[in-house]
Amino acid sequence: MTTFLPKDVQNDLDAARIAGLKKTSRLRIEAGGGQHRVLRRWATGFAVEAGVVPMLRGLVDLYDGANHLAQCLIIASEEEAGEMRYEFKRATEAHDKAPLDFYRAPDAPIALLGKT
């Protein structure tokens, strides 16, 4: 038994796989004023559709729907099976509030109430 597939069959299989990933993924990146869908993500990088998304480089913002996940510095890794893969040089997690520069005790009062 061989594992060889004709080129047109392989291309159709890759296109079907990418279409399925685009339907299920909520991830997107914003770079250079444009938004692009992320097909899949792993701990050290992500993949986008090759040929549709321009070559990316530098700083991008990673979103899950409307939630800002991280600001990432990326480099192109490889193109394979209709995907362009990018690796993180740095991925800084986004927070919804500024970090504190002092220790806040977990049982500290939120506010002081005056006597009435």
N, CA, C and O atoms as CSV, one atom per row, in Angstrom:
chain,resi,resn,atom,element,x,y,z
A,1,MET,N,N,0.846,-1.173,0.000
A,1,MET,CA,C,0.000,0.000,0.000
A,1,MET,C,C,0.897,1.244,0.000
A,1,MET,O,O,1.887,1.297,0.731
A,2,THR,N,N,0.556,2.224,-0.806
A,2,THR,CA,C,1.354,3.438,-0.896
A,2,THR,C,C,0.625,4.585,-0.201
A,2,THR,O,O,-0.590,4.543,-0.006
A,3,THR,N,N,1.370,5.581,0.158
A,3,THR,CA,C,0.792,6.778,0.775
A,3,THR,C,C,0.828,7.960,-0.176
A,3,THR,O,O,0.620,9.099,0.242
A,4,PHE,N,N,1.088,7.706,-1.435
A,4,PHE,CA,C,1.157,8.763,-2.438
A,4,PHE,C,C,-0.248,9.162,-2.866
A,4,PHE,O,O,-1.085,8.309,-3.160
A,5,LEU,N,N,-0.498,10.459,-2.899
A,5,LEU,CA,C,-1.757,10.997,-3.403
A,5,LEU,C,C,-1.451,11.931,-4.563
A,5,LEU,O,O,-0.469,12.672,-4.527
A,6,PRO,N,N,-2.293,11.896,-5.593
A,6,PRO,CA,C,-2.097,12.855,-6.683
A,6,PRO,C,C,-2.171,14.285,-6.152
A,6,PRO,O,O,-2.850,14.553,-5.161
A,7,LYS,N,N,-1.468,15.197,-6.820
A,7,LYS,CA,C,-1.355,16.584,-6.357
A,7,LYS,C,C,-2.721,17.258,-6.229
A,7,LYS,O,O,-2.951,17.980,-5.259
A,8,ASP,N,N,-3.626,17.044,-7.174
A,8,ASP,CA,C,-4.934,17.697,-7.101
A,8,ASP,C,C,-5.772,17.165,-5.933
A,8,ASP,O,O,-6.524,17.925,-5.321
A,9,VAL,N,N,-5.652,15.889,-5.620
A,9,VAL,CA,C,-6.363,15.322,-4.471
A,9,VAL,C,C,-5.791,15.904,-3.169
A,9,VAL,O,O,-6.542,16.262,-2.261
A,10,GLN,N,N,-4.475,15.994,-3.091
A,10,GLN,CA,C,-3.838,16.566,-1.896
A,10,GLN,C,C,-4.241,18.029,-1.712
A,10,GLN,O,O,-4.495,18.465,-0.589
A,11,ASN,N,N,-4.301,18.784,-2.803
A,11,ASN,CA,C,-4.710,20.191,-2.717
A,11,ASN,C,C,-6.148,20.318,-2.230
A,11,ASN,O,O,-6.459,21.194,-1.423
A,12,ASP,N,N,-7.038,19.431,-2.728
A,12,ASP,CA,C,-8.428,19.455,-2.277
A,12,ASP,C,C,-8.547,19.088,-0.803
A,12,ASP,O,O,-9.353,19.680,-0.086
A,13,LEU,N,N,-7.770,18.137,-0.349
A,13,LEU,CA,C,-7.785,17.760,1.066
A,13,LEU,C,C,-7.281,18.907,1.943
A,13,LEU,O,O,-7.847,19.173,3.003
A,14,ASP,N,N,-6.219,19.584,1.504
A,14,ASP,CA,C,-5.700,20.730,2.256
A,14,ASP,C,C,-6.729,21.854,2.310
A,14,ASP,O,O,-6.912,22.477,3.356
A,15,ALA,N,N,-7.403,22.116,1.193
A,15,ALA,CA,C,-8.418,23.173,1.157
A,15,ALA,C,C,-9.584,22.840,2.090
A,15,ALA,O,O,-10.096,23.733,2.764
A,16,ALA,N,N,-10.008,21.594,2.143
A,16,ALA,CA,C,-11.095,21.188,3.032
A,16,ALA,C,C,-10.676,21.306,4.494
A,16,ALA,O,O,-11.471,21.727,5.334
A,17,ARG,N,N,-9.441,20.939,4.800
A,17,ARG,CA,C,-8.947,21.033,6.174
A,17,ARG,C,C,-8.881,22.495,6.617
A,17,ARG,O,O,-9.265,22.819,7.740
A,18,ILE,N,N,-8.398,23.374,5.743
A,18,ILE,CA,C,-8.298,24.798,6.074
A,18,ILE,C,C,-9.686,25.410,6.237
A,18,ILE,O,O,-9.895,26.233,7.128
A,19,ALA,N,N,-10.637,25.018,5.387
A,19,ALA,CA,C,-12.001,25.534,5.518
A,19,ALA,C,C,-12.605,25.121,6.864
A,19,ALA,O,O,-13.301,25.914,7.498
A,20,GLY,N,N,-12.349,23.906,7.295
A,20,GLY,CA,C,-12.834,23.451,8.598
A,20,GLY,C,C,-12.192,24.211,9.746
A,20,GLY,O,O,-12.866,24.551,10.719
A,21,LEU,N,N,-10.892,24.483,9.642
A,21,LEU,CA,C,-10.209,25.244,10.686
A,21,LEU,C,C,-10.719,26.675,10.755
A,21,LEU,O,O,-10.838,27.234,11.846
A,22,LYS,N,N,-11.024,27.281,9.602
A,22,LYS,CA,C,-11.520,28.654,9.582
A,22,LYS,C,C,-12.894,28.750,10.237
A,22,LYS,O,O,-13.211,29.762,10.862
A,23,LYS,N,N,-13.710,27.713,10.103
A,23,LYS,CA,C,-15.044,27.729,10.706
A,23,LYS,C,C,-14.988,27.625,12.223
A,23,LYS,O,O,-15.783,28.256,12.918
A,24,THR,N,N,-14.061,26.839,12.737
A,24,THR,CA,C,-14.034,26.566,14.173
A,24,THR,C,C,-13.168,27.529,14.972
A,24,THR,O,O,-13.330,27.616,16.189
A,25,SER,N,N,-12.269,28.243,14.345
A,25,SER,CA,C,-11.341,29.105,15.072
A,25,SER,C,C,-11.940,30.482,15.310
A,25,SER,O,O,-12.478,31.102,14.393
A,26,ARG,N,N,-11.842,30.962,16.564
A,26,ARG,CA,C,-12.256,32.323,16.902
A,26,ARG,C,C,-11.060,33.258,16.970
A,26,ARG,O,O,-11.226,34.468,17.123
A,27,LEU,N,N,-9.866,32.710,16.858
A,27,LEU,CA,C,-8.655,33.509,16.998
A,27,LEU,C,C,-8.414,34.371,15.763
A,27,LEU,O,O,-8.700,33.967,14.636
A,28,ARG,N,N,-7.880,35.570,16.002
A,28,ARG,CA,C,-7.504,36.450,14.901
A,28,ARG,C,C,-6.331,37.298,15.353
A,28,ARG,O,O,-6.079,37.462,16.547
A,29,ILE,N,N,-5.623,37.830,14.377
A,29,ILE,CA,C,-4.530,38.744,14.675
A,29,ILE,C,C,-4.813,40.069,13.982
A,29,ILE,O,O,-5.484,40.126,12.952
A,30,GLU,N,N,-4.288,41.120,14.571
A,30,GLU,CA,C,-4.340,42.444,13.959
A,30,GLU,C,C,-2.911,42.893,13.727
A,30,GLU,O,O,-2.094,42.937,14.646
A,31,ALA,N,N,-2.630,43.225,12.478
A,31,ALA,CA,C,-1.280,43.666,12.113
A,31,ALA,C,C,-1.380,44.645,10.961
A,31,ALA,O,O,-2.054,44.376,9.967
A,32,GLY,N,N,-0.722,45.760,11.090
A,32,GLY,CA,C,-0.675,46.738,10.016
A,32,GLY,C,C,-2.036,47.265,9.606
A,32,GLY,O,O,-2.248,47.569,8.432
A,33,GLY,N,N,-2.963,47.381,10.546
A,33,GLY,CA,C,-4.284,47.898,10.236
A,33,GLY,C,C,-5.246,46.869,9.679
A,33,GLY,O,O,-6.406,47.194,9.425
A,34,GLY,N,N,-4.797,45.627,9.480
A,34,GLY,CA,C,-5.666,44.580,8.961
A,34,GLY,C,C,-5.899,43.479,9.977
A,34,GLY,O,O,-5.118,43.306,10.913
A,35,GLN,N,N,-6.981,42.737,9.784
A,35,GLN,CA,C,-7.301,41.603,10.632
A,35,GLN,C,C,-7.229,40.326,9.810
A,35,GLN,O,O,-7.673,40.290,8.663
A,36,HIS,N,N,-6.665,39.278,10.404
A,36,HIS,CA,C,-6.516,38.002,9.712
A,36,HIS,C,C,-6.874,36.869,10.665
A,36,HIS,O,O,-6.525,36.900,11.845
A,37,ARG,N,N,-7.572,35.874,10.140
A,37,ARG,CA,C,-7.986,34.737,10.956
A,37,ARG,C,C,-6.811,33.805,11.206
A,37,ARG,O,O,-6.035,33.505,10.299
A,38,VAL,N,N,-6.691,33.353,12.449
A,38,VAL,CA,C,-5.675,32.380,12.838
A,38,VAL,C,C,-6.308,30.998,12.750
A,38,VAL,O,O,-7.355,30.749,13.348
A,39,LEU,N,N,-5.671,30.102,12.004
A,39,LEU,CA,C,-6.218,28.763,11.841
A,39,LEU,C,C,-6.025,27.921,13.095
A,39,LEU,O,O,-6.946,27.232,13.536
A,40,ARG,N,N,-4.839,27.979,13.661
A,40,ARG,CA,C,-4.564,27.245,14.895
A,40,ARG,C,C,-3.409,27.912,15.625
A,40,ARG,O,O,-2.615,28.657,15.051
A,41,ARG,N,N,-3.354,27.607,16.919
A,41,ARG,CA,C,-2.332,28.212,17.780
A,41,ARG,C,C,-1.743,27.138,18.682
A,41,ARG,O,O,-2.447,26.216,19.094
A,42,TRP,N,N,-0.464,27.252,18.988
A,42,TRP,CA,C,0.197,26.367,19.937
A,42,TRP,C,C,1.045,27.238,20.858
A,42,TRP,O,O,1.028,28.462,20.731
A,43,ALA,N,N,1.772,26.638,21.765
A,43,ALA,CA,C,2.478,27.400,22.802
A,43,ALA,C,C,3.522,28.360,22.244
A,43,ALA,O,O,3.750,29.421,22.825
A,44,THR,N,N,4.162,28.010,21.127
A,44,THR,CA,C,5.252,28.840,20.613
A,44,THR,C,C,4.921,29.538,19.296
A,44,THR,O,O,5.815,30.124,18.684
A,45,GLY,N,N,3.678,29.496,18.842
A,45,GLY,CA,C,3.353,30.160,17.591
A,45,GLY,C,C,1.920,29.945,17.137
A,45,GLY,O,O,1.067,29.500,17.904
A,46,PHE,N,N,1.673,30.270,15.876
A,46,PHE,CA,C,0.348,30.125,15.283
A,46,PHE,C,C,0.475,29.950,13.782
A,46,PHE,O,O,1.554,30.125,13.216
A,47,ALA,N,N,-0.644,29.602,13.135
A,47,ALA,CA,C,-0.662,29.409,11.684
A,47,ALA,C,C,-1.831,30.180,11.081
A,47,ALA,O,O,-2.918,30.236,11.656
A,48,VAL,N,N,-1.586,30.776,9.906
A,48,VAL,CA,C,-2.618,31.467,9.133
A,48,VAL,C,C,-2.646,30.857,7.733
A,48,VAL,O,O,-1.762,30.086,7.361
A,49,GLU,N,N,-3.655,31.207,6.978
A,49,GLU,CA,C,-3.793,30.667,5.625
A,49,GLU,C,C,-2.770,31.315,4.689
A,49,GLU,O,O,-2.714,32.538,4.561
A,50,ALA,N,N,-1.970,30.481,4.044
A,50,ALA,CA,C,-0.950,30.978,3.112
A,50,ALA,C,C,-1.629,31.483,1.845
A,50,ALA,O,O,-2.639,30.926,1.414
A,51,GLY,N,N,-1.090,32.511,1.262
A,51,GLY,CA,C,-1.629,33.052,0.022
A,51,GLY,C,C,-2.713,34.087,0.236
A,51,GLY,O,O,-2.874,34.980,-0.596
A,52,VAL,N,N,-3.461,33.999,1.321
A,52,VAL,CA,C,-4.526,34.951,1.616
A,52,VAL,C,C,-4.005,36.060,2.519
A,52,VAL,O,O,-4.310,37.235,2.316
A,53,VAL,N,N,-3.225,35.681,3.506
A,53,VAL,CA,C,-2.651,36.623,4.457
A,53,VAL,C,C,-1.282,37.047,3.953
A,53,VAL,O,O,-0.463,36.194,3.611
A,54,PRO,N,N,-1.014,38.359,3.900
A,54,PRO,CA,C,0.317,38.793,3.461
A,54,PRO,C,C,1.385,38.349,4.463
A,54,PRO,O,O,1.073,38.003,5.602
A,55,MET,N,N,2.634,38.364,4.028
A,55,MET,CA,C,3.724,37.993,4.931
A,55,MET,C,C,3.744,38.959,6.116
A,55,MET,O,O,3.748,40.177,5.940
A,56,LEU,N,N,3.755,38.403,7.304
A,56,LEU,CA,C,3.733,39.194,8.526
A,56,LEU,C,C,5.110,39.171,9.173
A,56,LEU,O,O,5.877,38.221,9.020
A,57,ARG,N,N,5.397,40.240,9.896
A,57,ARG,CA,C,6.655,40.307,10.619
A,57,ARG,C,C,6.544,41.435,11.628
A,57,ARG,O,O,5.976,42.489,11.341
A,58,GLY,N,N,7.077,41.208,12.780
A,58,GLY,CA,C,7.085,42.256,13.790
A,58,GLY,C,C,6.016,42.067,14.834
A,58,GLY,O,O,5.759,40.948,15.278
A,59,LEU,N,N,5.388,43.168,15.231
A,59,LEU,CA,C,4.459,43.185,16.347
A,59,LEU,C,C,3.025,42.982,15.862
A,59,LEU,O,O,2.563,43.692,14.969
A,60,VAL,N,N,2.321,42.013,16.450
A,60,VAL,CA,C,0.916,41.757,16.145
A,60,VAL,C,C,0.158,41.599,17.462
A,60,VAL,O,O,0.742,41.272,18.496
A,61,ASP,N,N,-1.138,41.836,17.404
A,61,ASP,CA,C,-2.015,41.630,18.556
A,61,ASP,C,C,-2.864,40.398,18.294
A,61,ASP,O,O,-3.434,40.252,17.213
A,62,LEU,N,N,-2.951,39.510,19.279
A,62,LEU,CA,C,-3.693,38.257,19.169
A,62,LEU,C,C,-4.992,38.380,19.947
A,62,LEU,O,O,-4.982,38.752,21.121
A,63,TYR,N,N,-6.120,38.068,19.298
A,63,TYR,CA,C,-7.449,38.185,19.900
A,63,TYR,C,C,-8.183,36.860,19.824
A,63,TYR,O,O,-8.002,36.085,18.884
A,64,ASP,N,N,-9.024,36.607,20.837
A,64,ASP,CA,C,-9.978,35.499,20.820
A,64,ASP,C,C,-11.345,36.154,20.824
A,64,ASP,O,O,-11.847,36.540,21.880
A,65,GLY,N,N,-11.950,36.282,19.659
A,65,GLY,CA,C,-13.176,37.060,19.549
A,65,GLY,C,C,-12.857,38.518,19.811
A,65,GLY,O,O,-12.076,39.131,19.082
A,66,ALA,N,N,-13.473,39.085,20.871
A,66,ALA,CA,C,-13.207,40.482,21.235
A,66,ALA,C,C,-12.184,40.594,22.356
A,66,ALA,O,O,-11.788,41.706,22.706
A,67,ASN,N,N,-11.747,39.485,22.923
A,67,ASN,CA,C,-10.808,39.503,24.051
A,67,ASN,C,C,-9.370,39.579,23.556
A,67,ASN,O,O,-8.925,38.734,22.778
A,68,HIS,N,N,-8.654,40.590,24.009
A,68,HIS,CA,C,-7.245,40.759,23.655
A,68,HIS,C,C,-6.431,39.783,24.491
A,68,HIS,O,O,-6.372,39.918,25.713
A,69,LEU,N,N,-5.800,38.797,23.848
A,69,LEU,CA,C,-5.032,37.785,24.564
A,69,LEU,C,C,-3.587,38.199,24.801
A,69,LEU,O,O,-3.079,38.099,25.918
A,70,ALA,N,N,-2.928,38.663,23.745
A,70,ALA,CA,C,-1.499,38.935,23.869
A,70,ALA,C,C,-1.028,39.876,22.778
A,70,ALA,O,O,-1.657,40.022,21.730
A,71,GLN,N,N,0.104,40.511,23.059
A,71,GLN,CA,C,0.824,41.278,22.059
A,71,GLN,C,C,2.091,40.476,21.769
A,71,GLN,O,O,2.861,40.170,22.679
A,72,CYS,N,N,2.302,40.137,20.492
A,72,CYS,CA,C,3.352,39.184,20.139
A,72,CYS,C,C,4.323,39.776,19.119
A,72,CYS,O,O,3.932,40.497,18.201
A,73,LEU,N,N,5.576,39.455,19.308
A,73,LEU,CA,C,6.614,39.750,18.332
A,73,LEU,C,C,6.864,38.441,17.587
A,73,LEU,O,O,7.224,37.438,18.203
A,74,ILE,N,N,6.674,38.443,16.260
A,74,ILE,CA,C,6.690,37.187,15.507
A,74,ILE,C,C,7.723,37.199,14.393
A,74,ILE,O,O,8.180,38.251,13.946
A,75,ILE,N,N,8.078,35.991,13.960
A,75,ILE,CA,C,8.893,35.788,12.760
A,75,ILE,C,C,8.284,34.633,11.985
A,75,ILE,O,O,7.688,33.729,12.571
A,76,ALA,N,N,8.435,34.662,10.665
A,76,ALA,CA,C,7.916,33.594,9.819
A,76,ALA,C,C,8.753,32.335,10.023
A,76,ALA,O,O,9.977,32.399,10.139
A,77,SER,N,N,8.080,31.197,10.063
A,77,SER,CA,C,8.773,29.940,10.301
A,77,SER,C,C,8.824,29.098,9.031
A,77,SER,O,O,9.902,28.844,8.494
A,78,GLU,N,N,7.653,28.662,8.550
A,78,GLU,CA,C,7.627,27.826,7.351
A,78,GLU,C,C,6.236,27.826,6.734
A,78,GLU,O,O,5.250,28.158,7.392
A,79,GLU,N,N,6.171,27.454,5.476
A,79,GLU,CA,C,4.904,27.299,4.782
A,79,GLU,C,C,4.753,25.833,4.417
A,79,GLU,O,O,5.640,25.236,3.807
A,80,GLU,N,N,3.604,25.255,4.802
A,80,GLU,CA,C,3.370,23.845,4.524
A,80,GLU,C,C,1.873,23.574,4.510
A,80,GLU,O,O,1.144,24.058,5.376
A,81,ALA,N,N,1.417,22.811,3.541
A,81,ALA,CA,C,0.028,22.350,3.436
A,81,ALA,C,C,-0.978,23.502,3.477
A,81,ALA,O,O,-2.021,23.391,4.122
A,82,GLY,N,N,-0.674,24.592,2.801
A,82,GLY,CA,C,-1.597,25.716,2.733
A,82,GLY,C,C,-1.581,26.628,3.944
A,82,GLY,O,O,-2.387,27.554,4.030
A,83,GLU,N,N,-0.671,26.382,4.885
A,83,GLU,CA,C,-0.560,27.198,6.083
A,83,GLU,C,C,0.788,27.905,6.122
A,83,GLU,O,O,1.810,27.353,5.716
A,84,MET,N,N,0.770,29.123,6.613
A,84,MET,CA,C,2.010,29.838,6.897
A,84,MET,C,C,2.142,29.861,8.402
A,84,MET,O,O,1.259,30.351,9.106
A,85,ARG,N,N,3.250,29.328,8.894
A,85,ARG,CA,C,3.458,29.219,10.339
A,85,ARG,C,C,4.388,30.321,10.819
A,85,ARG,O,O,5.374,30.658,10.165
A,86,TYR,N,N,4.051,30.870,11.971
A,86,TYR,CA,C,4.833,31.927,12.596
A,86,TYR,C,C,5.204,31.493,14.010
A,86,TYR,O,O,4.437,30.807,14.685
A,87,GLU,N,N,6.377,31.898,14.439
A,87,GLU,CA,C,6.854,31.591,15.786
A,87,GLU,C,C,6.916,32.881,16.592
A,87,GLU,O,O,7.198,33.950,16.052
A,88,PHE,N,N,6.647,32.768,17.899
A,88,PHE,CA,C,6.750,33.908,18.795
A,88,PHE,C,C,8.205,34.116,19.204
A,88,PHE,O,O,8.874,33.175,19.630
A,89,LYS,N,N,8.686,35.332,19.076
A,89,LYS,CA,C,9.948,35.705,19.716
A,89,LYS,C,C,9.633,36.175,21.131
A,89,LYS,O,O,10.402,35.968,22.069
A,90,ARG,N,N,8.462,36.820,21.248
A,90,ARG,CA,C,7.979,37.292,22.539
A,90,ARG,C,C,6.461,37.326,22.475
A,90,ARG,O,O,5.893,37.765,21.476
A,91,ALA,N,N,5.804,36.870,23.523
A,91,ALA,CA,C,4.346,36.947,23.625
A,91,ALA,C,C,4.003,37.476,25.012
A,91,ALA,O,O,4.152,36.765,26.006
A,92,THR,N,N,3.546,38.712,25.078
A,92,THR,CA,C,3.212,39.346,26.344
A,92,THR,C,C,1.711,39.279,26.547
A,92,THR,O,O,0.939,39.806,25.746
A,93,GLU,N,N,1.310,38.631,27.616
A,93,GLU,CA,C,-0.109,38.471,27.913
A,93,GLU,C,C,-0.745,39.830,28.189
A,93,GLU,O,O,-0.169,40.664,28.888
A,94,ALA,N,N,-1.934,40.045,27.636
A,94,ALA,CA,C,-2.652,41.300,27.837
A,94,ALA,C,C,-3.496,41.206,29.105
A,94,ALA,O,O,-4.075,40.161,29.399
A,95,HIS,N,N,-3.560,42.307,29.851
A,95,HIS,CA,C,-4.358,42.370,31.076
A,95,HIS,C,C,-5.395,43.464,30.937
A,95,HIS,O,O,-5.216,44.414,30.175
A,96,ASP,N,N,-6.491,43.321,31.685
A,96,ASP,CA,C,-7.550,44.318,31.599
A,96,ASP,C,C,-7.357,45.492,32.550
A,96,ASP,O,O,-8.108,46.465,32.488
A,97,LYS,N,N,-6.352,45.412,33.438
A,97,LYS,CA,C,-6.050,46.534,34.326
A,97,LYS,C,C,-4.543,46.648,34.495
A,97,LYS,O,O,-3.805,45.692,34.254
A,98,ALA,N,N,-4.100,47.820,34.908
A,98,ALA,CA,C,-2.671,48.073,35.071
A,98,ALA,C,C,-2.124,47.261,36.250
A,98,ALA,O,O,-2.825,47.075,37.245
A,99,PRO,N,N,-0.897,46.782,36.153
A,99,PRO,CA,C,-0.320,46.030,37.277
A,99,PRO,C,C,-0.048,46.949,38.464
A,99,PRO,O,O,0.249,48.133,38.301
A,100,LEU,N,N,-0.156,46.382,39.647
A,100,LEU,CA,C,0.120,47.148,40.863
A,100,LEU,C,C,1.616,47.204,41.107
A,100,LEU,O,O,2.340,46.266,40.774
A,101,ASP,N,N,2.078,48.293,41.682
A,101,ASP,CA,C,3.491,48.388,42.022
A,101,ASP,C,C,3.692,48.238,43.528
A,101,ASP,O,O,4.724,48.635,44.071
A,102,PHE,N,N,2.692,47.659,44.195
A,102,PHE,CA,C,2.780,47.386,45.630
A,102,PHE,C,C,1.979,46.119,45.925
A,102,PHE,O,O,1.186,45.668,45.098
A,103,TYR,N,N,2.194,45.552,47.108
A,103,TYR,CA,C,1.481,44.347,47.506
A,103,TYR,C,C,0.131,44.716,48.092
A,103,TYR,O,O,0.044,45.584,48.960
A,104,ARG,N,N,-0.911,44.069,47.630
A,104,ARG,CA,C,-2.250,44.262,48.180
A,104,ARG,C,C,-2.651,42.972,48.875
A,104,ARG,O,O,-2.721,41.913,48.251
A,105,ALA,N,N,-2.911,43.066,50.156
A,105,ALA,CA,C,-3.318,41.880,50.926
A,105,ALA,C,C,-4.678,41.397,50.431
A,105,ALA,O,O,-5.543,42.209,50.103
A,106,PRO,N,N,-4.873,40.081,50.376
A,106,PRO,CA,C,-6.149,39.556,49.882
A,106,PRO,C,C,-7.336,39.955,50.757
A,106,PRO,O,O,-8.455,40.055,50.253
A,107,ASP,N,N,-7.122,40.189,52.065
A,107,ASP,CA,C,-8.222,40.548,52.955
A,107,ASP,C,C,-8.280,42.053,53.240
A,107,ASP,O,O,-8.951,42.468,54.185
A,108,ALA,N,N,-7.599,42.866,52.453
A,108,ALA,CA,C,-7.592,44.310,52.626
A,108,ALA,C,C,-8.954,44.890,52.265
A,108,ALA,O,O,-9.606,44.410,51.338
A,109,PRO,N,N,-9.390,45.918,52.991
A,109,PRO,CA,C,-10.678,46.536,52.659
A,109,PRO,C,C,-10.621,47.246,51.307
A,109,PRO,O,O,-9.574,47.750,50.899
A,110,ILE,N,N,-11.732,47.276,50.641
A,110,ILE,CA,C,-11.804,47.930,49.341
A,110,ILE,C,C,-11.879,49.444,49.494
A,110,ILE,O,O,-11.274,50.197,48.730
A,111,ALA,N,N,-12.657,49.880,50.525
A,111,ALA,CA,C,-12.806,51.323,50.776
A,111,ALA,C,C,-13.039,51.529,52.255
A,111,ALA,O,O,-13.377,50.593,52.979
A,112,LEU,N,N,-12.858,52.744,52.695
A,112,LEU,CA,C,-13.124,53.086,54.092
A,112,LEU,C,C,-14.464,53.798,54.148
A,112,LEU,O,O,-14.724,54.720,53.375
A,113,LEU,N,N,-15.312,53.361,55.070
A,113,LEU,CA,C,-16.607,53.981,55.252
A,113,LEU,C,C,-16.545,54.916,56.452
A,113,LEU,O,O,-16.071,54.517,57.516
A,114,GLY,N,N,-17.004,56.130,56.307
A,114,GLY,CA,C,-17.008,57.104,57.402
A,114,GLY,C,C,-18.198,56.892,58.309
A,114,GLY,O,O,-19.167,56.230,57.935
A,115,LYS,N,N,-18.126,57.451,59.488
A,115,LYS,CA,C,-19.258,57.368,60.437
A,115,LYS,C,C,-20.347,58.326,59.996
A,115,LYS,O,O,-20.079,59.436,59.536
A,116,THR,N,N,-21.574,57.874,60.147
A,116,THR,CA,C,-22.708,58.729,59.771
A,116,THR,C,C,-23.459,59.230,60.945
A,116,THR,O,O,-24.437,59.960,60.787
